[in-house]
Amino acid sequence: MVKRKLEGEVEIRESAKDVFHDFYQNRPHDIPVVNPDFVQACDLHEGAYGTPGSIIEWKYSIDGKPQTMKELVEVVDEENKIMKFKCLEGDLMKYYNYFDITLQVFPKDNENSIARWTFEYEKKQDNDPDPTAEMDELIKLAKQIDDHHHHHTQNT
C-alpha cells in the first residue's frame, strides 16, 4: 500500500498562537465548548493532558455520523508549538493501517500565524476514502478557536 500525506493550514491571529497550542496541549476537553457539532467529548484515558505517552479518546461527528478515535500523544514541543499524535483505535482505523497527526503553529508575520495539520496514513484498500472531511473540520475548528479566543479577550 502507498503511504500518503494530507496537509491543511489556516491563518490565525498571532495573539491566538499560544492559546491555540494550549487548547490542544492542556485543554483539549474544552474543545467541545468551541464546536460541539464537531467534537462532543474528549476523555483522558492515561497520563495527563499535554504530556507524551498520554492516551485521549475523542468523540466527534463527520457529516453527522458519530465517530470515535483513541490517540497517543507522542510529541509535545512547546518551543516550536508542535504536537504529534498516533491514532490507536477508532473509526479511522477501519480504513487505514496507520494514521498519524501532526499539529504545528508557526508565525507568518507580526499579526498572523499559521496552524498546519498534517495527516500521514496508509489506506487498507485503494478505494478507501482520504480523510478530507476530517481535515476540513480541523481547519474550521482552528478558525473557531481563534474567534473564540478573540471574542473572550474583547469581552474582558
N, C-alpha and C positions, 0 to 999 in steps of 0.2 A: 504494500500500500504506500501511497505517496504522503509524505509529511507536508502539511500545509500551514500557512500563516495568514492571519487576517488582522489588519491594523485599522484602528479608527481613532480619530482625535478630534478634540473640540477646544475652542478657545474659552478660557475662563478669565475673570479679572485677577490680576496679580495678587490683590489683597485676599483672594479666596484660596490661593495655592496651599497654604499651610492648613487651612480649615478643611479643604478637600482631602488632603492626605490624612489628616487627623480622623475624619469620618471613617475612612476605611481601616486605619490602623487601630484606633482606640474606641471608636463609637459606631461600629457597623450596625449595632442594634437600633440606632437612631434613624437609619436609612428608611425604614418603613414609614416614618413620620413625614419624610420629604415626598415619597412617592408610593403610597400604599397600593396603588393599582398594579405596580410592577413588583415591588418587594413587600410581602406580607409579614415575614418573620426572619430573624437572624438569631440563631441559638448557638451558644458556645458549648461544645461537647468535651473538649480537652484543652488544658493550658489556660492562657489568659489572652484577652484581646490584645492585639498588637505585638505578639511575640512569636518568633519562628517555632514551629512544632505544634502550634495550636490547631485545633480542628473546629471548623464552623459549619453549621448547616443552614442553608438558605432555603426559604420557601418563597417562590416567586411565580409570576404568570407571564407567559408568552402567548400573544394572540388570544388571551382569555383562558388559556389552558393552564391549570396548576402544575407547577414543576418543583422539584427539589434538587439540591446539589449539596454534597458534603465536600468541603475543601480543606486542604492542609496549607497553612501559612508557611511558605518555605523561606522567604527573604523579606526582611524589613530593613530598608536602608533610609534612615531619617534624613541624613545629609543630602542625598541625591533624590529624595522623595520617590523611591522605587519600592514596590511590593510585588512579590511573586507568589502565586497560588497554584496548587496542583489539585485538580478535580479527582476525588477518590471514588465517589459513587453518586448516583442520581440519574435523572432523565437524560442528561447529555451523554452518559456512558452507554446508552443504548446504541448510539451512532458512532462513537469514537473509541479507538484503542487507548488513547490518552488525550487529555485536554489540559493544557497549562495556560495560565493567565498572568500577564504582567501589566501592572499599572505604574505609569511614571508621570509625574507632574514636573514641568520644567519651564523656566522663564522664556517668554517670546520677546518682550520688550519691557519698558518701565511700567506699563499699565496692564499687561496681559500675560497669562501663562497658557501653556498647552497641557491638557490632560490627554494622555495617549494610552489606549488599551491595546494590548497585543494578545491574540489567541494563537497558540501553537497546538496543532492537533493532527491526528491521523484518523481518517474515516475507516470504518469497518468495511463498508461497501462503497463502491464508486458513486452510486446513486443516492447515498445518504446526504442529507442537507448540509450546506455550510451554515455556520452559526451567525448568519447575518442579522436575524431578528434579535438575538441576544446582544450583539454589538450595537444595534440601533437603540435598544433600550438603555444600555450603559451610557451611550453618548447623550441621550436625552436626560438621563439621571444626573450626569455631570453638570449640565446647564441648570437643572433644578436645584442641585446643591449650591451652586454659585448664586442663584437668585435667592434661595432660602437664606444663605449667609448674609447677603446684602440687604434683604428685607429686615432681618433681625438687627443688623448694625445701624440701620437708618431709624429704627423704632426704639433704640435705647438711649 
